[in-house]
């Protein structure tokens, strides 16, 4: 599965990028390996939980705010 992201800028290491994930509580930023991003999407596992039009997903790395799991709109997950 994949979640929509927006690339913000390059990371501190040449193979890293800073991306933004739109969540139901606002945008979360995280640094990921450049190869895990393709076509504006970030690879994730299968959603952990669902409620209405939202999915709880686990990100491949911890966000800047310390979260590993975030609620995202269901239309952000493919």
mmCIF file of the N, C-alpha and C atoms, coordinates in Angstrom:
data_MODEL
# 
_entry.id   MODEL 
# 
loop_
_atom_site.group_PDB 
_atom_site.id 
_atom_site.type_symbol 
_atom_site.label_atom_id 
_atom_site.label_alt_id 
_atom_site.label_comp_id 
_atom_site.label_asym_id 
_atom_site.label_entity_id 
_atom_site.label_seq_id 
_atom_site.pdbx_PDB_ins_code 
_atom_site.Cartn_x 
_atom_site.Cartn_y 
_atom_site.Cartn_z 
_atom_site.occupancy 
_atom_site.B_iso_or_equiv 
_atom_site.pdbx_formal_charge 
_atom_site.auth_seq_id 
_atom_site.auth_comp_id 
_atom_site.auth_asym_id 
_atom_site.auth_atom_id 
_atom_site.pdbx_PDB_model_num 
ATOM 1   N N  . UNK A 1 1  ? 0.842   -1.166 0.000  1.00 0.00 ? 1  UNK A N  1 
ATOM 2   C CA . UNK A 1 1  ? 0.000   0.000  0.000  1.00 0.00 ? 1  UNK A CA 1 
ATOM 3   C C  . UNK A 1 1  ? 0.893   1.236  0.000  1.00 0.00 ? 1  UNK A C  1 
ATOM 4   N N  . UNK A 1 2  ? 0.287   2.331  -0.425 1.00 0.00 ? 2  UNK A N  1 
ATOM 5   C CA . UNK A 1 2  ? 1.037   3.584  -0.480 1.00 0.00 ? 2  UNK A CA 1 
ATOM 6   C C  . UNK A 1 2  ? 0.150   4.731  -0.004 1.00 0.00 ? 2  UNK A C  1 
ATOM 7   N N  . UNK A 1 3  ? 0.793   5.783  0.502  1.00 0.00 ? 3  UNK A N  1 
ATOM 8   C CA . UNK A 1 3  ? 0.081   6.969  0.946  1.00 0.00 ? 3  UNK A CA 1 
ATOM 9   C C  . UNK A 1 3  ? 0.632   8.170  0.172  1.00 0.00 ? 3  UNK A C  1 
ATOM 10  N N  . UNK A 1 4  ? -0.244  9.095  -0.163 1.00 0.00 ? 4  UNK A N  1 
ATOM 11  C CA . UNK A 1 4  ? 0.170   10.295 -0.893 1.00 0.00 ? 4  UNK A CA 1 
ATOM 12  C C  . UNK A 1 4  ? 1.040   11.170 0.002  1.00 0.00 ? 4  UNK A C  1 
ATOM 13  N N  . UNK A 1 5  ? 2.094   11.719 -0.596 1.00 0.00 ? 5  UNK A N  1 
ATOM 14  C CA . UNK A 1 5  ? 3.000   12.618 0.130  1.00 0.00 ? 5  UNK A CA 1 
ATOM 15  C C  . UNK A 1 5  ? 3.358   13.795 -0.773 1.00 0.00 ? 5  UNK A C  1 
ATOM 16  N N  . UNK A 1 6  ? 3.977   14.776 -0.164 1.00 0.00 ? 6  UNK A N  1 
ATOM 17  C CA . UNK A 1 6  ? 4.528   15.905 -0.909 1.00 0.00 ? 6  UNK A CA 1 
ATOM 18  C C  . UNK A 1 6  ? 5.989   16.034 -0.520 1.00 0.00 ? 6  UNK A C  1 
ATOM 19  N N  . UNK A 1 7  ? 6.869   16.044 -1.510 1.00 0.00 ? 7  UNK A N  1 
ATOM 20  C CA . UNK A 1 7  ? 8.294   16.205 -1.236 1.00 0.00 ? 7  UNK A CA 1 
ATOM 21  C C  . UNK A 1 7  ? 8.555   17.671 -0.899 1.00 0.00 ? 7  UNK A C  1 
ATOM 22  N N  . UNK A 1 8  ? 9.211   17.897 0.238  1.00 0.00 ? 8  UNK A N  1 
ATOM 23  C CA . UNK A 1 8  ? 9.495   19.268 0.681  1.00 0.00 ? 8  UNK A CA 1 
ATOM 24  C C  . UNK A 1 8  ? 10.883  19.703 0.239  1.00 0.00 ? 8  UNK A C  1 
ATOM 25  N N  . UNK A 1 9  ? 11.879  18.868 0.551  1.00 0.00 ? 9  UNK A N  1 
ATOM 26  C CA . UNK A 1 9  ? 13.261  19.186 0.158  1.00 0.00 ? 9  UNK A CA 1 
ATOM 27  C C  . UNK A 1 9  ? 14.141  17.975 0.371  1.00 0.00 ? 9  UNK A C  1 
ATOM 28  N N  . UNK A 1 10 ? 15.386  18.087 -0.032 1.00 0.00 ? 10 UNK A N  1 
ATOM 29  C CA . UNK A 1 10 ? 16.357  17.019 0.203  1.00 0.00 ? 10 UNK A CA 1 
ATOM 30  C C  . UNK A 1 10 ? 16.667  16.931 1.685  1.00 0.00 ? 10 UNK A C  1 
ATOM 31  N N  . UNK A 1 11 ? 17.065  15.751 2.132  1.00 0.00 ? 11 UNK A N  1 
ATOM 32  C CA . UNK A 1 11 ? 17.432  15.556 3.529  1.00 0.00 ? 11 UNK A CA 1 
ATOM 33  C C  . UNK A 1 11 ? 18.884  15.920 3.766  1.00 0.00 ? 11 UNK A C  1 
ATOM 34  N N  . UNK A 1 12 ? 19.338  15.692 4.989  1.00 0.00 ? 12 UNK A N  1 
ATOM 35  C CA . UNK A 1 12 ? 20.729  16.016 5.318  1.00 0.00 ? 12 UNK A CA 1 
ATOM 36  C C  . UNK A 1 12 ? 21.707  15.020 4.706  1.00 0.00 ? 12 UNK A C  1 
ATOM 37  N N  . UNK A 1 13 ? 21.235  13.839 4.378  1.00 0.00 ? 13 UNK A N  1 
ATOM 38  C CA . UNK A 1 13 ? 22.040  12.823 3.698  1.00 0.00 ? 13 UNK A CA 1 
ATOM 39  C C  . UNK A 1 13 ? 21.601  12.793 2.241  1.00 0.00 ? 13 UNK A C  1 
ATOM 40  N N  . UNK A 1 14 ? 22.512  12.594 1.296  1.00 0.00 ? 14 UNK A N  1 
ATOM 41  C CA . UNK A 1 14 ? 22.151  12.635 -0.134 1.00 0.00 ? 14 UNK A CA 1 
ATOM 42  C C  . UNK A 1 14 ? 21.041  11.672 -0.549 1.00 0.00 ? 14 UNK A C  1 
ATOM 43  N N  . UNK A 1 15 ? 20.859  10.566 0.164  1.00 0.00 ? 15 UNK A N  1 
ATOM 44  C CA . UNK A 1 15 ? 19.838  9.597  -0.226 1.00 0.00 ? 15 UNK A CA 1 
ATOM 45  C C  . UNK A 1 15 ? 18.510  9.804  0.511  1.00 0.00 ? 15 UNK A C  1 
ATOM 46  N N  . UNK A 1 16 ? 18.384  10.884 1.276  1.00 0.00 ? 16 UNK A N  1 
ATOM 47  C CA . UNK A 1 16 ? 17.172  11.140 2.044  1.00 0.00 ? 16 UNK A CA 1 
ATOM 48  C C  . UNK A 1 16 ? 16.396  12.330 1.499  1.00 0.00 ? 16 UNK A C  1 
ATOM 49  N N  . UNK A 1 17 ? 15.073  12.313 1.742  1.00 0.00 ? 17 UNK A N  1 
ATOM 50  C CA . UNK A 1 17 ? 14.218  13.446 1.400  1.00 0.00 ? 17 UNK A CA 1 
ATOM 51  C C  . UNK A 1 17 ? 13.271  13.714 2.565  1.00 0.00 ? 17 UNK A C  1 
ATOM 52  N N  . UNK A 1 18 ? 12.907  14.979 2.729  1.00 0.00 ? 18 UNK A N  1 
ATOM 53  C CA . UNK A 1 18 ? 11.912  15.372 3.717  1.00 0.00 ? 18 UNK A CA 1 
ATOM 54  C C  . UNK A 1 18 ? 10.581  15.442 3.000  1.00 0.00 ? 18 UNK A C  1 
ATOM 55  N N  . UNK A 1 19 ? 9.586   14.700 3.512  1.00 0.00 ? 19 UNK A N  1 
ATOM 56  C CA . UNK A 1 19 ? 8.276   14.660 2.886  1.00 0.00 ? 19 UNK A CA 1 
ATOM 57  C C  . UNK A 1 19 ? 7.208   15.059 3.889  1.00 0.00 ? 19 UNK A C  1 
ATOM 58  N N  . UNK A 1 20 ? 6.052   15.424 3.369  1.00 0.00 ? 20 UNK A N  1 
ATOM 59  C CA . UNK A 1 20 ? 4.909   15.799 4.182  1.00 0.00 ? 20 UNK A CA 1 
ATOM 60  C C  . UNK A 1 20 ? 3.755   14.849 3.870  1.00 0.00 ? 20 UNK A C  1 
ATOM 61  N N  . UNK A 1 21 ? 3.119   14.334 4.919  1.00 0.00 ? 21 UNK A N  1 
ATOM 62  C CA . UNK A 1 21 ? 1.947   13.476 4.789  1.00 0.00 ? 21 UNK A CA 1 
ATOM 63  C C  . UNK A 1 21 ? 0.763   14.263 5.342  1.00 0.00 ? 21 UNK A C  1 
ATOM 64  N N  . UNK A 1 22 ? -0.286  14.407 4.553  1.00 0.00 ? 22 UNK A N  1 
ATOM 65  C CA . UNK A 1 22 ? -1.480  15.103 5.016  1.00 0.00 ? 22 UNK A CA 1 
ATOM 66  C C  . UNK A 1 22 ? -2.293  14.146 5.877  1.00 0.00 ? 22 UNK A C  1 
ATOM 67  N N  . UNK A 1 23 ? -2.471  14.479 7.157  1.00 0.00 ? 23 UNK A N  1 
ATOM 68  C CA . UNK A 1 23 ? -3.246  13.648 8.073  1.00 0.00 ? 23 UNK A CA 1 
ATOM 69  C C  . UNK A 1 23 ? -4.532  14.374 8.437  1.00 0.00 ? 23 UNK A C  1 
ATOM 70  N N  . UNK A 1 24 ? -5.407  13.694 9.149  1.00 0.00 ? 24 UNK A N  1 
ATOM 71  C CA . UNK A 1 24 ? -6.662  14.323 9.558  1.00 0.00 ? 24 UNK A CA 1 
ATOM 72  C C  . UNK A 1 24 ? -6.421  15.408 10.605 1.00 0.00 ? 24 UNK A C  1 
ATOM 73  N N  . UNK A 1 25 ? -5.245  15.408 11.241 1.00 0.00 ? 25 UNK A N  1 
ATOM 74  C CA . UNK A 1 25 ? -4.901  16.417 12.249 1.00 0.00 ? 25 UNK A CA 1 
ATOM 75  C C  . UNK A 1 25 ? -3.908  17.451 11.746 1.00 0.00 ? 25 UNK A C  1 
ATOM 76  N N  . UNK A 1 26 ? -3.658  17.492 10.453 1.00 0.00 ? 26 UNK A N  1 
ATOM 77  C CA . UNK A 1 26 ? -2.681  18.419 9.883  1.00 0.00 ? 26 UNK A CA 1 
ATOM 78  C C  . UNK A 1 26 ? -1.526  17.664 9.259  1.00 0.00 ? 26 UNK A C  1 
ATOM 79  N N  . UNK A 1 27 ? -0.600  18.381 8.693  1.00 0.00 ? 27 UNK A N  1 
ATOM 80  C CA . UNK A 1 27 ? 0.526   17.754 7.997  1.00 0.00 ? 27 UNK A CA 1 
ATOM 81  C C  . UNK A 1 27 ? 1.576   17.260 8.984  1.00 0.00 ? 27 UNK A C  1 
ATOM 82  N N  . UNK A 1 28 ? 2.140   16.105 8.676  1.00 0.00 ? 28 UNK A N  1 
ATOM 83  C CA . UNK A 1 28 ? 3.255   15.536 9.436  1.00 0.00 ? 28 UNK A CA 1 
ATOM 84  C C  . UNK A 1 28 ? 4.449   15.428 8.495  1.00 0.00 ? 28 UNK A C  1 
ATOM 85  N N  . UNK A 1 29 ? 5.630   15.757 8.995  1.00 0.00 ? 29 UNK A N  1 
ATOM 86  C CA . UNK A 1 29 ? 6.855   15.694 8.197  1.00 0.00 ? 29 UNK A CA 1 
ATOM 87  C C  . UNK A 1 29 ? 7.731   14.555 8.683  1.00 0.00 ? 29 UNK A C  1 
ATOM 88  N N  . UNK A 1 30 ? 8.375   13.879 7.727  1.00 0.00 ? 30 UNK A N  1 
ATOM 89  C CA . UNK A 1 30 ? 9.316   12.837 8.081  1.00 0.00 ? 30 UNK A CA 1 
ATOM 90  C C  . UNK A 1 30 ? 10.389  12.734 7.016  1.00 0.00 ? 30 UNK A C  1 
ATOM 91  N N  . UNK A 1 31 ? 11.537  12.235 7.435  1.00 0.00 ? 31 UNK A N  1 
ATOM 92  C CA . UNK A 1 31 ? 12.666  12.024 6.532  1.00 0.00 ? 31 UNK A CA 1 
ATOM 93  C C  . UNK A 1 31 ? 12.665  10.552 6.151  1.00 0.00 ? 31 UNK A C  1 
ATOM 94  N N  . UNK A 1 32 ? 12.700  10.282 4.851  1.00 0.00 ? 32 UNK A N  1 
ATOM 95  C CA . UNK A 1 32 ? 12.688  8.906  4.355  1.00 0.00 ? 32 UNK A CA 1 
ATOM 96  C C  . UNK A 1 32 ? 13.763  8.731  3.289  1.00 0.00 ? 32 UNK A C  1 
ATOM 97  N N  . UNK A 1 33 ? 14.058  7.479  3.002  1.00 0.00 ? 33 UNK A N  1 
ATOM 98  C CA . UNK A 1 33 ? 15.015  7.176  1.938  1.00 0.00 ? 33 UNK A CA 1 
ATOM 99  C C  . UNK A 1 33 ? 14.368  7.542  0.605  1.00 0.00 ? 33 UNK A C  1 
ATOM 100 N N  . UNK A 1 34 ? 15.125  8.143  -0.264 1.00 0.00 ? 34 UNK A N  1 
ATOM 101 C CA . UNK A 1 34 ? 14.618  8.613  -1.556 1.00 0.00 ? 34 UNK A CA 1 
ATOM 102 C C  . UNK A 1 34 ? 13.985  7.495  -2.385 1.00 0.00 ? 34 UNK A C  1 
ATOM 103 N N  . UNK A 1 35 ? 14.503  6.261  -2.273 1.00 0.00 ? 35 UNK A N  1 
ATOM 104 C CA . UNK A 1 35 ? 13.973  5.143  -3.054 1.00 0.00 ? 35 UNK A CA 1 
ATOM 105 C C  . UNK A 1 35 ? 12.584  4.697  -2.590 1.00 0.00 ? 35 UNK A C  1 
ATOM 106 N N  . UNK A 1 36 ? 12.159  5.096  -1.390 1.00 0.00 ? 36 UNK A N  1 
ATOM 107 C CA . UNK A 1 36 ? 10.835  4.689  -0.913 1.00 0.00 ? 36 UNK A CA 1 
ATOM 108 C C  . UNK A 1 36 ? 9.731   5.621  -1.429 1.00 0.00 ? 36 UNK A C  1 
ATOM 109 N N  . UNK A 1 37 ? 10.121  6.663  -2.160 1.00 0.00 ? 37 UNK A N  1 
ATOM 110 C CA . UNK A 1 37 ? 9.161   7.614  -2.726 1.00 0.00 ? 37 UNK A CA 1 
ATOM 111 C C  . UNK A 1 37 ? 9.079   7.389  -4.237 1.00 0.00 ? 37 UNK A C  1 
ATOM 112 N N  . UNK A 1 38 ? 7.847   7.247  -4.731 1.00 0.00 ? 38 UNK A N  1 
ATOM 113 C CA . UNK A 1 38 ? 7.638   7.079  -6.172 1.00 0.00 ? 38 UNK A CA 1 
ATOM 114 C C  . UNK A 1 38 ? 6.304   7.687  -6.561 1.00 0.00 ? 38 UNK A C  1 
ATOM 115 N N  . UNK A 1 39 ? 6.321   8.527  -7.570 1.00 0.00 ? 39 UNK A N  1 
ATOM 116 C CA . UNK A 1 39 ? 5.098   9.142  -8.097 1.00 0.00 ? 39 UNK A CA 1 
ATOM 117 C C  . UNK A 1 39 ? 4.280   9.866  -7.029 1.00 0.00 ? 39 UNK A C  1 
ATOM 118 N N  . UNK A 1 40 ? 4.960   10.552 -6.115 1.00 0.00 ? 40 UNK A N  1 
ATOM 119 C CA . UNK A 1 40 ? 4.250   11.294 -5.077 1.00 0.00 ? 40 UNK A CA 1 
ATOM 120 C C  . UNK A 1 40 ? 3.603   10.417 -4.027 1.00 0.00 ? 40 UNK A C  1 
ATOM 121 N N  . UNK A 1 41 ? 4.104   9.181  -3.902 1.00 0.00 ? 41 UNK A N  1 
ATOM 122 C CA . UNK A 1 41 ? 3.551   8.229  -2.943 1.00 0.00 ? 41 UNK A CA 1 
ATOM 123 C C  . UNK A 1 41 ? 4.687   7.612  -2.126 1.00 0.00 ? 41 UNK A C  1 
ATOM 124 N N  . UNK A 1 42 ? 4.366   7.230  -0.892 1.00 0.00 ? 42 UNK A N  1 
ATOM 125 C CA . UNK A 1 42 ? 5.314   6.591  0.012  1.00 0.00 ? 42 UNK A CA 1 
ATOM 126 C C  . UNK A 1 42 ? 4.776   5.207  0.357  1.00 0.00 ? 42 UNK A C  1 
ATOM 127 N N  . UNK A 1 43 ? 5.640   4.201  0.259  1.00 0.00 ? 43 UNK A N  1 
ATOM 128 C CA . UNK A 1 43 ? 5.213   2.836  0.585  1.00 0.00 ? 43 UNK A CA 1 
ATOM 129 C C  . UNK A 1 43 ? 4.974   2.697  2.082  1.00 0.00 ? 43 UNK A C  1 
ATOM 130 N N  . UNK A 1 44 ? 3.822   2.075  2.412  1.00 0.00 ? 44 UNK A N  1 
ATOM 131 C CA . UNK A 1 44 ? 3.446   1.792  3.799  1.00 0.00 ? 44 UNK A CA 1 
ATOM 132 C C  . UNK A 1 44 ? 2.874   0.385  3.848  1.00 0.00 ? 44 UNK A C  1 
ATOM 133 N N  . UNK A 1 45 ? 2.605   -0.103 5.033  1.00 0.00 ? 45 UNK A N  1 
ATOM 134 C CA . UNK A 1 45 ? 1.928   -1.385 5.183  1.00 0.00 ? 45 UNK A CA 1 
ATOM 135 C C  . UNK A 1 45 ? 0.424   -1.204 5.033  1.00 0.00 ? 45 UNK A C  1 
ATOM 136 N N  . UNK A 1 46 ? -0.295  -2.297 5.184  1.00 0.00 ? 46 UNK A N  1 
ATOM 137 C CA . UNK A 1 46 ? -1.750  -2.265 5.111  1.00 0.00 ? 46 UNK A CA 1 
ATOM 138 C C  . UNK A 1 46 ? -2.288  -1.444 6.273  1.00 0.00 ? 46 UNK A C  1 
ATOM 139 N N  . UNK A 1 47 ? -3.354  -0.628 6.082  1.00 0.00 ? 47 UNK A N  1 
ATOM 140 C CA . UNK A 1 47 ? -3.899  0.168  7.188  1.00 0.00 ? 47 UNK A CA 1 
ATOM 141 C C  . UNK A 1 47 ? -4.206  -0.690 8.421  1.00 0.00 ? 47 UNK A C  1 
ATOM 142 N N  . UNK A 1 48 ? -3.865  -0.176 9.572  1.00 0.00 ? 48 UNK A N  1 
ATOM 143 C CA . UNK A 1 48 ? -4.042  -0.882 10.834 1.00 0.00 ? 48 UNK A CA 1 
ATOM 144 C C  . UNK A 1 48 ? -5.499  -0.872 11.280 1.00 0.00 ? 48 UNK A C  1 
ATOM 145 N N  . UNK A 1 49 ? -6.172  0.242  11.023 1.00 0.00 ? 49 UNK A N  1 
ATOM 146 C CA . UNK A 1 49 ? -7.558  0.394  11.445 1.00 0.00 ? 49 UNK A CA 1 
ATOM 147 C C  . UNK A 1 49 ? -8.249  1.376  10.515 1.00 0.00 ? 49 UNK A C  1 
ATOM 148 N N  . UNK A 1 50 ? -9.568  1.366  10.534 1.00 0.00 ? 50 UNK A N  1 
ATOM 149 C CA . UNK A 1 50 ? -10.354 2.309  9.738  1.00 0.00 ? 50 UNK A CA 1 
ATOM 150 C C  . UNK A 1 50 ? -11.517 2.811  10.571 1.00 0.00 ? 50 UNK A C  1 
ATOM 151 N N  . UNK A 1 51 ? -11.904 4.063  10.329 1.00 0.00 ? 51 UNK A N  1 
ATOM 152 C CA . UNK A 1 51 ? -13.103 4.626  10.943 1.00 0.00 ? 51 UNK A CA 1 
ATOM 153 C C  . UNK A 1 51 ? -13.697 5.614  9.939  1.00 0.00 ? 51 UNK A C  1 
ATOM 154 N N  . UNK A 1 52 ? -14.848 5.266  9.426  1.00 0.00 ? 52 UNK A N  1 
ATOM 155 C CA . UNK A 1 52 ? -15.474 6.113  8.419  1.00 0.00 ? 52 UNK A CA 1 
ATOM 156 C C  . UNK A 1 52 ? -14.582 6.265  7.200  1.00 0.00 ? 52 UNK A C  1 
ATOM 157 N N  . UNK A 1 53 ? -14.244 7.503  6.899  1.00 0.00 ? 53 UNK A N  1 
ATOM 158 C CA . UNK A 1 53 ? -13.427 7.784  5.714  1.00 0.00 ? 53 UNK A CA 1 
ATOM 159 C C  . UNK A 1 53 ? -11.966 8.051  6.075  1.00 0.00 ? 53 UNK A C  1 
ATOM 160 N N  . UNK A 1 54 ? -11.484 7.420  7.160  1.00 0.00 ? 54 UNK A N  1 
ATOM 161 C CA . UNK A 1 54 ? -10.102 7.597  7.603  1.00 0.00 ? 54 UNK A CA 1 
ATOM 162 C C  . UNK A 1 54 ? -9.450  6.242  7.838  1.00 0.00 ? 54 UNK A C  1 
ATOM 163 N N  . UNK A 1 55 ? -8.129  6.191  7.620  1.00 0.00 ? 55 UNK A N  1 
ATOM 164 C CA . UNK A 1 55 ? -7.353  4.976  7.874  1.00 0.00 ? 55 UNK A CA 1 
ATOM 165 C C  . UNK A 1 55 ? -6.198  5.309  8.808  1.00 0.00 ? 55 UNK A C  1 
ATOM 166 N N  . UNK A 1 56 ? -5.937  4.404  9.738  1.00 0.00 ? 56 UNK A N  1 
ATOM 167 C CA . UNK A 1 56 ? -4.759  4.507  10.591 1.00 0.00 ? 56 UNK A CA 1 
ATOM 168 C C  . UNK A 1 56 ? -3.643  3.749  9.899  1.00 0.00 ? 56 UNK A C  1 
ATOM 169 N N  . UNK A 1 57 ? -2.547  4.443  9.575  1.00 0.00 ? 57 UNK A N  1 
ATOM 170 C CA . UNK A 1 57 ? -1.430  3.811  8.879  1.00 0.00 ? 57 UNK A CA 1 
ATOM 171 C C  . UNK A 1 57 ? -0.158  3.969  9.696  1.00 0.00 ? 57 UNK A C  1 
ATOM 172 N N  . UNK A 1 58 ? 0.750   3.017  9.513  1.00 0.00 ? 58 UNK A N  1 
ATOM 173 C CA . UNK A 1 58 ? 2.053   3.106  10.162 1.00 0.00 ? 58 UNK A CA 1 
ATOM 174 C C  . UNK A 1 58 ? 3.071   3.539  9.115  1.00 0.00 ? 58 UNK A C  1 
ATOM 175 N N  . UNK A 1 59 ? 3.801   4.579  9.444  1.00 0.00 ? 59 UNK A N  1 
ATOM 176 C CA . UNK A 1 59 ? 4.792   5.133  8.523  1.00 0.00 ? 59 UNK A CA 1 
ATOM 177 C C  . UNK A 1 59 ? 6.105   4.357  8.639  1.00 0.00 ? 59 UNK A C  1 
ATOM 178 N N  . UNK A 1 60 ? 6.938   4.382  7.604  1.00 0.00 ? 60 UNK A N  1 
ATOM 179 C CA . UNK A 1 60 ? 8.197   3.633  7.641  1.00 0.00 ? 60 UNK A CA 1 
ATOM 180 C C  . UNK A 1 60 ? 9.241   4.237  8.576  1.00 0.00 ? 60 UNK A C  1 
ATOM 181 N N  . UNK A 1 61 ? 9.081   5.510  8.923  1.00 0.00 ? 61 UNK A N  1 
ATOM 182 C CA . UNK A 1 61 ? 10.003  6.183  9.847  1.00 0.00 ? 61 UNK A CA 1 
ATOM 183 C C  . UNK A 1 61 ? 9.194   7.099  10.746 1.00 0.00 ? 61 UNK A C  1 
ATOM 184 N N  . UNK A 1 62 ? 9.763   7.468  11.848 1.00 0.00 ? 62 UNK A N  1 
ATOM 185 C CA . UNK A 1 62 ? 9.125   8.360  12.803 1.00 0.00 ? 62 UNK A CA 1 
ATOM 186 C C  . UNK A 1 62 ? 9.044   9.776  12.235 1.00 0.00 ? 62 UNK A C  1 
ATOM 187 N N  . UNK A 1 63 ? 7.917   10.458 12.490 1.00 0.00 ? 63 UNK A N  1 
ATOM 188 C CA . UNK A 1 63 ? 7.772   11.828 12.020 1.00 0.00 ? 63 UNK A CA 1 
ATOM 189 C C  . UNK A 1 63 ? 8.602   12.767 12.892 1.00 0.00 ? 63 UNK A C  1 
ATOM 190 N N  . UNK A 1 64 ? 8.727   14.013 12.460 1.00 0.00 ? 64 UNK A N  1 
ATOM 191 C CA . UNK A 1 64 ? 9.454   15.018 13.216 1.00 0.00 ? 64 UNK A CA 1 
ATOM 192 C C  . UNK A 1 64 ? 8.835   15.193 14.606 1.00 0.00 ? 64 UNK A C  1 
ATOM 193 N N  . UNK A 1 65 ? 7.513   15.008 14.713 1.00 0.00 ? 65 UNK A N  1 
ATOM 194 C CA . UNK A 1 65 ? 6.803   15.145 15.988 1.00 0.00 ? 65 UNK A CA 1 
ATOM 195 C C  . UNK A 1 65 ? 6.804   13.866 16.814 1.00 0.00 ? 65 UNK A C  1 
ATOM 196 N N  . UNK A 1 66 ? 7.422   12.793 16.322 1.00 0.00 ? 66 UNK A N  1 
ATOM 197 C CA . UNK A 1 66 ? 7.550   11.566 17.090 1.00 0.00 ? 66 UNK A CA 1 
ATOM 198 C C  . UNK A 1 66 ? 6.490   10.510 16.839 1.00 0.00 ? 66 UNK A C  1 
ATOM 199 N N  . UNK A 1 67 ? 5.630   10.706 15.857 1.00 0.00 ? 67 UNK A N  1 
ATOM 200 C CA . UNK A 1 67 ? 4.558   9.743  15.575 1.00 0.00 ? 67 UNK A CA 1 
ATOM 201 C C  . UNK A 1 67 ? 5.022   8.689  14.578 1.00 0.00 ? 67 UNK A C  1 
ATOM 202 N N  . UNK A 1 68 ? 4.607   7.461  14.802 1.00 0.00 ? 68 UNK A N  1 
ATOM 203 C CA . UNK A 1 68 ? 4.829   6.380  13.841 1.00 0.00 ? 68 UNK A CA 1 
ATOM 204 C C  . UNK A 1 68 ? 3.543   6.050  13.112 1.00 0.00 ? 68 UNK A C  1 
ATOM 205 N N  . UNK A 1 69 ? 2.413   6.242  13.790 1.00 0.00 ? 69 UNK A N  1 
ATOM 206 C CA . UNK A 1 69 ? 1.099   5.944  13.218 1.00 0.00 ? 69 UNK A CA 1 
ATOM 207 C C  . UNK A 1 69 ? 0.291   7.233  13.134 1.00 0.00 ? 69 UNK A C  1 
ATOM 208 N N  . UNK A 1 70 ? -0.394  7.419  12.004 1.00 0.00 ? 70 UNK A N  1 
ATOM 209 C CA . UNK A 1 70 ? -1.201  8.625  11.795 1.00 0.00 ? 70 UNK A CA 1 
ATOM 210 C C  . UNK A 1 70 ? -2.509  8.253  11.106 1.00 0.00 ? 70 UNK A C  1 
ATOM 211 N N  . UNK A 1 71 ? -3.542  9.035  11.373 1.00 0.00 ? 71 UNK A N  1 
ATOM 212 C CA . UNK A 1 71 ? -4.826  8.875  10.684 1.00 0.00 ? 71 UNK A CA 1 
ATOM 213 C C  . UNK A 1 71 ? -4.789  9.731  9.438  1.00 0.00 ? 71 UNK A C  1 
ATOM 214 N N  . UNK A 1 72 ? -5.092  9.130  8.296  1.00 0.00 ? 72 UNK A N  1 
ATOM 215 C CA . UNK A 1 72 ? -5.101  9.838  7.018  1.00 0.00 ? 72 UNK A CA 1 
ATOM 216 C C  . UNK A 1 72 ? -6.458  9.652  6.354  1.00 0.00 ? 72 UNK A C  1 
ATOM 217 N N  . UNK A 1 73 ? -6.867  10.616 5.508  1.00 0.00 ? 73 UNK A N  1 
ATOM 218 C CA . UNK A 1 73 ? -8.102  10.426 4.753  1.00 0.00 ? 73 UNK A CA 1 
ATOM 219 C C  . UNK A 1 73 ? -7.988  9.196  3.851  1.00 0.00 ? 73 UNK A C  1 
ATOM 220 N N  . UNK A 1 74 ? -9.064  8.467  3.696  1.00 0.00 ? 74 UNK A N  1 
ATOM 221 C CA . UNK A 1 74 ? -9.014  7.231  2.907  1.00 0.00 ? 74 UNK A CA 1 
ATOM 222 C C  . UNK A 1 74 ? -8.634  7.478  1.456  1.00 0.00 ? 74 UNK A C  1 
ATOM 223 N N  . UNK A 1 75 ? -8.922  8.672  0.926  1.00 0.00 ? 75 UNK A N  1 
ATOM 224 C CA . UNK A 1 75 ? -8.552  8.951  -0.466 1.00 0.00 ? 75 UNK A CA 1 
ATOM 225 C C  . UNK A 1 75 ? -7.049  9.225  -0.618 1.00 0.00 ? 75 UNK A C  1 
ATOM 226 N N  . UNK A 1 76 ? -6.301  9.246  0.489  1.00 0.00 ? 76 UNK A N  1 
ATOM 227 C CA . UNK A 1 76 ? -4.846  9.408  0.431  1.00 0.00 ? 76 UNK A CA 1 
ATOM 228 C C  . UNK A 1 76 ? -4.115  8.086  0.355  1.00 0.00 ? 76 UNK A C  1 
ATOM 229 N N  . UNK A 1 77 ? -4.845  6.981  0.521  1.00 0.00 ? 77 UNK A N  1 
ATOM 230 C CA . UNK A 1 77 ? -4.235  5.652  0.550  1.00 0.00 ? 77 UNK A CA 1 
ATOM 231 C C  . UNK A 1 77 ? -4.628  4.872  -0.690 1.00 0.00 ? 77 UNK A C  1 
ATOM 232 N N  . UNK A 1 78 ? -3.644  4.280  -1.354 1.00 0.00 ? 78 UNK A N  1 
ATOM 233 C CA . UNK A 1 78 ? -3.891  3.422  -2.511 1.00 0.00 ? 78 UNK A CA 1 
ATOM 234 C C  . UNK A 1 78 ? -3.339  2.037  -2.253 1.00 0.00 ? 78 UNK A C  1 
# 
